[in-house]
Amino acid sequence: MNDPDRPSAPSAPSAPSDAGQAVPEFATRDPNSPAFWDERFERGFTPWDPAGAPAAFQTFAARHTNEAVLIPGCGSAWEALLLAQRGQQVRAIDFSPAAIATARERLGEHGAVVEQADFFTYEPPFTPGWIYERAFFCALPPARWRDYAQRMAALLSAGGLLAGFWFLGATPKGPPFGIDRPELDALLSPNFELIEDEAVADSIPVFAGRERWLTWRRRGSGIA
């Protein structure tokens, strides 16, 4: 929703407010816990939610219509709905039961493509042609970033793509947890080659001015 601050299979950020949306008081402060995201979905505080499939996603998806897609930290799963309506093979996962309930309600007859699962242990029913990143990486505390990079490399075959939105520029706390561009490059480049780097014109307020659309291609079959 990819959903941005979780360590297993999250959905989105906590404290940032959305264009004037007041930040409620929450009991759960650990984005590593599904309860953190459950509380925010249950109370309708989801400032990371784009309320639709972003333009850059739609453009990319239109060029990759014959490949299976995995969406970790799917949150409300708008993008999964678009792909499922087109008949494309897709799985959208989140470790928050409340996020899954929200997504399945939104997807209706396509709700079966949404699964409650932990990204770091999940085995999709297919080899993804590409994995979509949207507010999942920045939902993860920095201590989990290396785990993320290793798991992405394990899930994708050589030539597979990791594509989506990246929240750039280090932040003192989160979620969303921003990352400096050199650190992101160092994290992914051992197993991935950057092949697309594009500006984002329609960011929602919580990410405005700090997002880029990046596409990374899986190098070889081994994991560095």
Secondary structure, DSSP 8 states (H G I E B T S, - for coil): ------SSS----SS--STT------S---TTSHHHHHHHHHTT--TT--SS--HHHHHHHHH-TTS-EEEES-TT-HHHHHHHHTT--EEEEES-HHHHHHHHHHHGGGGGGEEE--TTT---SS--SEEEESSSGGGS-GGGHHHHHHHHHHHS-TT-EEEEEEEBS--SS-SS--B-HHHHHHHHTTTEEEEEEEE-S---GGGTTSEEEEEEEE--SS--
